[in-house]
């Protein structure tokens, strides 16, 4: 009997270990991007905050391609090389640099990016935030892009960070929210560090003034209008780093959460017309449970407890905990970080890219966090911290708590790096989510989930007709023997990133989905049923559901 119990426990542990292992295949698959922050030892503040990465199917061939944001030379940088953003095409598990052909090799100091079909023509366009003028690339549908920033009415010269496409007024066209960071100029680079030793360090964000974010309304005629004032966001001078969209009050429109650096975070509630009321204090998400502002970076919404409401996760600075806010459905969020088991494990790391995702496909949202300090010589100032840091996998215990998976069980994800932007998506189209990470001043990681999924799953790709073509803001609800799950089409989350716009639900051992409801942006609803799991389906608004083969 004891032998039988031992065998069962052994196989359970072995199966669990397999569920969380990632392989870093960047080198072997030819994904040879190396971020360079353009630094020369002068500790320009812009060096340490980037950089971002986007997953997008730019050529509509059914697999995800990767766009990396690159730094640019700063005063004193003297390397014999060129710096430019890079687009890699996915060629059956190998990566081809198509930057020059595609025309997206921006040489500005790029920070982040976001993706969406802004002209509803069926292909994905690309917006790049810069330390300086941002760029909007329009996809020509033939493997190339055209810079149409000025022609489309975009004028954003601030230090942009994260950005998000979404339909703020449900008119069928994607609008644009740009989170901006601080006022900084390389011509006025303050000295920060330790006066006794003379050792210089990157400055604290308190040294710099915050600036307003921007909102651009899509006019549906190939132009945008700056609605920052009209949208009601012009008076808030935050230090925006992360932005995520979600219908937190279940009223059919997308609200906005902005993670700010050491000042109050912002929650913009949408009245349905792309006018927003800032209500972070009222909603309980402006500060942590102790009433303190934290240094927010990465963000995501997701329903962690199957109650049909979007909860909120934010990554923060070392010495602070990351923060998990639980949505009670009455317009209030509660900081449950420490009771959920996420507080203590995050105190000695500095979080950036993150995602609530079902790593083991058991039907419950887990958590992946990318870490890395912002001070490259941090060990001199605080021996408890390191510059390169471990990544973290937290598994949902299905009771409102999470547990961190031992570093020995997550494979290449355990390798420390100076992590920043992270994009999540099914890169190999096998049903589980993989991760591409842009590391500051280091090579990128391409973390592919090892082996085929052990549990069942179902995936959906939505295409709008009367709603925006990408169906961003669309909500999918599934019912199975294990209850209901919800998810939104919401590629903008994490940090300086854009993710796979497809929705994947884990089903555990369930082999049947009883019902599927799609709530389209704008209010249309459709209900479907299906027999087969472990595959993707495409749902086109008003025309039905079909199997999607990749």
Residue pairs with C-beta under 8 A, 6 or more apart in sequence:
15 454
16 360
16 409
17 409
18 450
18 451
18 454
19 359
19 360
19 454
20 359
20 360
20 393
20 395
20 405
20 409
20 410
20 411
20 413
21 409
21 410
21 411
21 449
21 450
21 451
22 410
22 411
22 412
22 413
22 434
22 435
22 447
22 448
22 449
22 450
23 411
23 412
23 447
23 448
23 450
24 411
24 412
24 413
24 415
24 445
24 446
24 447
24 448
25 31
25 446
25 448
26 32
26 33
26 443
26 444
26 445
26 446
27 443
29 93
29 94
29 95
29 446
30 94
30 95
30 96
31 66
31 88
31 95
31 436
31 444
31 446
32 95
32 443
33 66
33 68
33 86
33 88
33 438
33 443
33 444
34 442
34 443
34 444
35 50
35 51
35 68
35 70
35 71
35 420
35 438
35 439
35 440
35 441
35 442
35 443
35 444
36 70
36 71
36 79
36 81
36 83
36 441
37 46
37 47
37 48
37 50
37 51
37 71
37 440
37 441
38 44
38 47
38 71
38 72
38 73
38 74
38 77
38 83
38 109
39 47
39 74
39 77
39 441
40 74
40 75
40 76
40 77
40 78
41 76
41 200
42 74
42 75
42 76
42 189
43 189
43 192
43 193
43 200
43 201
43 202
43 203
44 74
44 75
44 186
44 189
45 182
45 184
45 189
45 202
45 203
45 208
46 74
46 109
46 131
46 159
46 184
46 186
47 71
47 74
47 202
47 440
47 441
48 202
48 374
48 375
48 376
48 440
49 111
49 161
49 181
49 241
49 374
49 420
50 69
50 71
50 110
50 111
50 112
50 420
50 421
50 438
50 440
50 496
51 68
51 69
51 70
51 71
51 110
51 111
51 112
51 420
51 421
51 438
51 440
51 496
52 68
52 69
52 110
52 111
52 112
52 113
52 129
52 162
52 420
52 421
52 438
52 495
52 496
52 497
53 66
53 67
53 68
53 69
53 113
53 421
53 422
53 423
53 436
53 437
53 438
53 444
53 496
53 497
54 66
54 67
54 113
54 114
54 115
54 126
54 423
54 497
54 498
55 64
55 65
55 66
55 115
55 423
55 424
55 425
55 427
55 436
55 491
55 497
55 498
55 499
55 500
56 64
56 65
56 67
56 115
56 124
56 126
56 498
57 63
57 64
57 65
57 124
58 65
58 67
58 87
58 89
58 102
58 123
58 124
58 126
58 139
58 143
58 145
59 65
59 89
59 143
60 122
60 123
60 141
61 90
62 429
62 549
62 550
63 90
63 92
63 427
63 429
63 550
64 90
64 425
64 426
64 427
64 500
65 87
65 88
65 89
65 90
66 87
66 88
66 90
66 95
66 423
66 436
67 85
67 86
67 87
67 88
67 104
67 113
67 115
67 126
68 85
68 86
68 87
68 88
68 438
68 444
69 85
69 110
69 111
69 112
69 113
69 128
69 421
69 438
69 496
70 83
70 84
70 85
70 86
70 106
70 110
71 83
71 109
71 110
72 83
72 107
72 108
72 109
72 110
72 131
73 79
73 83
74 109
74 186
75 186
82 107
83 107
84 99
84 105
84 106
84 107
85 99
85 104
85 105
85 106
85 107
85 110
85 128
86 97
86 99
86 105
87 97
87 98
87 99
87 102
87 104
87 105
88 95
88 96
88 97
88 98
89 95
89 96
89 98
90 427
93 428
98 143
99 105
101 143
101 144
102 143
102 144
102 145
103 137
103 144
103 145
103 146
103 147
104 126
104 137
104 145
106 128
106 130
106 135
108 128
108 130
108 131
108 132
108 133
108 135
109 130
109 131
109 132
110 128
110 129
110 130
110 131
111 129
111 130
111 131
111 159
111 160
111 161
111 496
112 128
112 129
112 160
112 161
112 162
112 163
112 421
112 495
112 496
112 497
113 126
113 127
113 128
113 129
113 163
113 496
113 497
113 498
114 126
114 127
114 129
114 162
114 163
114 164
114 165
114 176
114 491
114 492
114 497
114 498
115 124
115 125
115 126
115 127
115 165
115 491
115 498
115 501
116 124
116 125
116 127
116 165
116 166
116 174
116 468
116 470
116 472
116 491
117 123
117 124
117 125
117 139
117 174
117 468
117 469
117 470
118 125
118 136
118 138
118 152
118 165
118 173
118 174
118 176
118 218
119 125
119 138
119 222
120 172
120 173
120 468
120 469
121 139
121 141
121 469
122 141
122 469
123 139
123 140
123 141
124 139
124 470
125 136
125 137
125 138
125 139
125 145
126 136
126 137
126 139
126 145
127 134
127 135
127 136
127 137
127 163
127 165
127 176
128 134
128 135
128 136
128 137
129 156
129 160
129 161
129 162
129 163
129 178
129 496
130 160
131 159
131 160
131 184
132 157
132 159
133 149
133 155
133 156
133 157
134 149
134 154
134 156
134 157
134 160
134 163
134 178
135 147
135 149
136 147
136 148
136 149
136 152
136 154
137 145
137 146
137 147
137 148
138 145
138 146
138 147
138 148
138 152
139 145
140 146
149 155
151 222
151 223
152 222
152 223
152 224
153 216
153 219
153 223
153 224
153 225
153 226
154 176
154 216
154 224
155 226
156 178
156 180
156 214
158 180
158 181
158 211
158 214
159 180
159 181
159 182
159 183
159 184
159 211
160 178
160 179
160 180
160 181
161 179
161 180
161 181
161 240
161 241
161 242
161 496
162 179
162 240
162 241
162 242
162 243
162 492
162 495
162 496
162 497
163 176
163 177
163 178
163 179
163 243
163 492
164 176
164 177
164 243
164 244
164 245
164 256
164 492
165 174
165 175
165 176
165 470
165 472
165 491
165 492
166 174
166 175
166 177
166 245
166 254
166 472
166 473
166 492
167 173
167 174
167 175
167 254
167 467
167 468
167 472
167 473
167 521
168 175
168 177
168 215
168 217
168 231
168 253
168 254
168 270
168 274
169 175
169 217
169 253
169 272
169 273
169 274
170 252
170 253
170 272
170 467
170 473
170 521
170 522
170 523
171 218
171 220
172 220
172 464
172 466
172 467
172 468
172 522
173 218
173 219
173 220
173 468
174 218
174 468
174 470
174 472
175 215
175 216
175 217
175 218
175 224
175 227
175 274
176 214
176 215
176 216
176 218
176 224
177 213
177 214
177 215
177 243
177 245
177 256
178 213
178 214
178 215
178 216
179 213
179 238
179 240
179 241
179 242
179 243
179 258
180 211
180 212
180 213
180 214
180 240
181 210
181 211
181 239
181 240
181 241
181 261
182 205
182 208
182 209
182 210
182 211
182 239
182 261
183 208
183 209
183 210
183 211
184 208
190 203
190 207
191 200
192 200
192 201
192 202
192 203
192 204
192 207
193 199
193 200
193 201
194 201
194 380
194 381
197 380
199 377
199 380
201 375
201 377
201 378
201 381
202 374
202 375
202 376
204 262
205 239
205 261
205 262
205 295
206 262
208 239
209 237
210 237
210 238
210 239
210 240
210 260
210 263
211 237
211 238
211 239
212 228
212 233
212 234
212 235
212 236
212 237
212 238
213 228
213 233
213 236
213 238
213 240
213 243
213 258
214 226
214 228
215 226
215 227
215 228
215 231
215 233
215 274
216 224
216 225
216 226
216 227
217 224
217 225
217 226
217 227
217 230
217 231
217 274
218 224
219 225
227 274
228 234
230 274
230 275
231 274
231 275
231 276
232 268
232 275
232 276
232 277
232 278
233 268
233 276
233 278
236 266
236 278
238 258
238 260
238 263
238 264
238 265
238 266
239 260
239 261
239 262
239 263
240 258
240 259
240 260
240 261
240 266
241 259
241 260
241 261
241 296
241 297
241 495
242 258
242 259
242 296
242 297
242 298
242 299
242 314
242 315
242 494
242 495
243 256
243 257
243 258
243 259
243 299
243 492
244 256
244 257
244 299
244 300
244 301
244 312
244 490
244 492
244 493
245 254
245 255
245 256
245 257
245 301
245 472
245 473
245 490
245 492
246 254
246 255
246 257
246 301
246 310
246 488
246 490
247 253
247 254
247 255
247 310
247 473
247 475
247 488
248 255
248 257
248 267
248 269
248 283
248 301
248 309
248 310
248 312
248 327
249 255
249 269
249 331
250 308
250 309
250 329
251 272
252 272
252 519
252 522
252 523
253 270
253 271
253 272
253 473
254 270
254 472
254 473
254 521
255 267
255 268
255 269
255 270
255 276
256 266
256 267
256 268
256 270
256 276
257 265
257 266
257 267
257 268
257 285
257 299
257 301
257 312
258 265
258 266
258 267
258 268
259 265
259 296
259 297
259 298
259 299
259 314
259 315
260 266
260 293
260 296
261 295
261 296
261 297
262 293
262 294
262 295
262 317
263 293
264 280
264 281
264 286
264 287
264 293
265 280
265 285
265 286
265 287
265 293
265 294
265 296
265 314
266 278
266 280
266 286
267 278
267 279
267 280
267 283
267 285
267 286
268 276
268 277
268 278
268 279
269 276
269 277
269 278
269 279
269 283
270 276
271 277
279 331
280 286
282 331
283 331
283 332
283 333
284 325
284 332
284 333
284 334
284 335
285 312
285 325
285 333
286 293
287 293
287 294
288 294
288 320
288 321
288 323
288 335
288 337
289 334
289 335
289 337
294 314
294 316
294 317
294 320
294 323
295 316
295 317
295 320
296 314
296 315
296 316
296 323
297 314
297 315
297 316
297 317
297 350
297 351
297 352
297 495
298 314
298 315
298 351
298 352
298 353
298 354
298 369
298 370
298 422
298 494
298 495
299 312
299 313
299 314
299 315
299 354
299 493
299 494
299 495
300 312
300 313
300 354
300 355
300 356
300 493
300 494
301 310
301 311
301 312
301 313
301 356
301 488
301 490
301 493
302 310
302 311
302 313
302 356
302 357
302 365
302 487
303 309
303 310
303 311
303 365
303 485
303 486
303 487
304 311
304 324
304 326
304 356
304 364
304 365
304 396
304 400
305 311
305 326
305 400
306 364
306 483
306 484
306 485
307 329
308 477
308 484
308 486
309 327
309 328
309 329
310 327
310 488
311 324
311 325
311 326
311 327
311 333
311 356
312 324
312 325
312 327
312 333
313 322
313 323
313 324
313 325
313 354
313 356
313 367
314 322
314 323
314 325
315 322
315 346
315 351
315 352
315 353
315 354
315 369
315 495
316 322
316 323
316 346
316 350
316 351
317 350
318 347
318 348
318 349
318 350
318 373
318 385
319 347
320 346
320 347
321 337
321 338
321 342
321 343
321 344
321 346
321 347
322 337
322 342
322 343
322 346
322 351
322 354
322 369
323 335
323 337
324 335
324 336
324 337
324 340
324 342
325 333
325 334
325 335
325 336
326 333
326 334
326 336
326 400
327 333
328 334
336 400
337 343
338 344
339 400
339 401
340 400
340 401
340 402
341 394
341 397
341 401
341 402
341 403
341 404
342 367
342 394
342 402
345 392
345 394
345 404
346 369
346 392
348 384
348 385
349 369
349 371
349 389
349 390
349 392
350 371
350 372
350 373
350 374
350 385
350 389
351 369
351 370
351 371
352 370
352 371
352 372
352 419
352 420
352 421
352 422
352 495
353 369
353 370
353 419
353 420
353 421
353 422
353 423
353 437
353 494
353 495
353 496
353 497
354 367
354 368
354 369
354 370
354 422
354 494
354 495
355 367
355 368
355 422
355 424
355 433
355 435
355 493
355 494
355 499
356 365
356 366
356 367
357 365
357 366
357 367
357 368
357 424
357 433
358 364
358 365
358 366
358 433
358 504
358 505
358 506
359 366
359 368
359 393
359 395
359 432
359 433
359 449
360 366
360 395
360 454
360 455
360 506
361 431
361 432
361 453
361 454
361 455
361 456
361 457
361 506
361 507
361 508
362 396
362 455
362 506
362 508
363 480
363 482
363 483
363 485
363 505
363 506
363 507
363 508
363 510
364 396
364 398
364 506
365 396
366 393
366 394
366 395
366 396
366 402
367 392
367 393
367 394
367 396
367 402
368 391
368 392
368 393
368 394
368 413
368 422
368 424
368 435
369 391
369 392
369 394
370 391
370 419
370 420
370 422
370 437
370 495
371 389
371 390
371 391
371 392
371 419
372 387
372 388
372 389
372 417
372 418
372 419
372 420
372 439
372 440
373 385
373 386
373 387
373 388
373 389
373 418
375 381
375 387
376 387
376 418
377 387
378 385
378 386
378 387
379 385
379 386
379 387
386 416
387 418
388 416
388 417
388 418
389 416
389 417
389 418
389 419
390 407
390 414
390 416
391 410
391 413
391 414
391 415
391 417
391 419
391 437
392 404
393 404
393 405
393 410
393 413
394 402
394 403
394 404
394 405
395 402
395 403
395 405
396 402
397 403
407 414
408 414
411 450
412 445
412 447
413 435
413 447
415 445
417 437
417 439
417 442
417 445
418 439
418 440
418 441
418 442
419 437
419 439
419 440
420 437
420 438
420 439
420 440
420 495
420 496
421 437
421 438
421 494
421 495
421 496
421 497
422 435
422 436
422 437
422 438
422 494
422 495
422 497
423 435
423 436
423 494
423 497
423 498
423 499
423 500
424 433
424 434
424 435
424 494
424 499
424 500
425 433
425 434
425 499
425 500
425 502
426 432
426 433
426 434
426 459
426 500
426 502
426 504
427 434
427 436
427 446
427 448
428 434
428 448
429 536
429 550
430 449
430 452
430 453
431 452
431 453
431 457
431 459
431 504
431 534
431 535
432 449
432 453
432 457
432 504
433 449
433 500
433 504
434 446
434 447
434 448
434 449
435 445
435 446
435 447
436 444
436 445
436 446
436 447
437 444
437 445
437 447
438 444
438 496
439 445
453 534
455 506
455 507
455 508
455 509
456 506
456 507
456 508
456 509
456 510
456 511
456 533
456 534
457 504
457 505
457 506
457 507
457 533
457 534
458 478
458 504
458 505
458 507
458 513
458 530
458 533
458 534
458 535
458 537
459 502
459 503
459 504
459 505
459 535
459 536
459 537
459 548
460 476
460 502
460 503
460 504
460 516
460 536
460 537
460 538
460 539
461 501
461 502
461 503
461 536
461 537
461 538
461 539
461 548
462 470
462 471
462 474
462 476
462 489
462 501
462 503
462 518
462 520
462 538
462 539
462 541
463 469
463 470
463 471
463 538
463 539
463 540
463 541
464 470
464 471
464 474
464 520
464 521
464 541
465 540
465 541
465 542
465 543
466 520
466 522
466 524
466 541
466 542
467 473
467 474
467 520
467 521
467 522
467 524
467 541
468 521
470 489
470 491
470 501
471 489
471 501
471 520
471 521
471 541
472 489
472 490
472 491
472 501
472 521
473 488
473 489
473 490
473 521
474 488
474 489
474 518
474 519
474 520
474 521
475 486
475 487
475 488
475 489
475 518
475 519
476 486
476 487
476 488
476 489
476 503
476 505
476 516
476 517
476 518
476 519
477 484
477 485
477 486
477 516
477 517
477 519
478 484
478 485
478 505
478 513
478 515
478 516
478 517
479 513
479 514
479 515
479 516
480 507
480 510
480 512
480 513
480 514
481 510
481 512
481 514
482 507
482 508
482 510
485 505
487 503
487 505
488 503
489 501
489 503
491 498
491 499
491 500
491 501
492 498
492 499
493 499
502 536
507 513
507 533
510 533
511 533
512 531
512 533
513 529
513 530
513 533
514 529
515 527
515 528
515 529
516 527
516 528
516 529
516 530
516 545
517 525
517 526
517 527
517 528
518 525
518 526
518 527
518 528
518 539
518 541
519 525
520 526
520 541
524 541
524 542
526 539
526 541
526 542
528 539
528 544
528 545
530 537
530 545
532 547
535 547
535 548
536 547
536 548
536 549
536 550
537 545
537 546
537 547
537 548
538 545
538 546
538 547
538 548
539 545
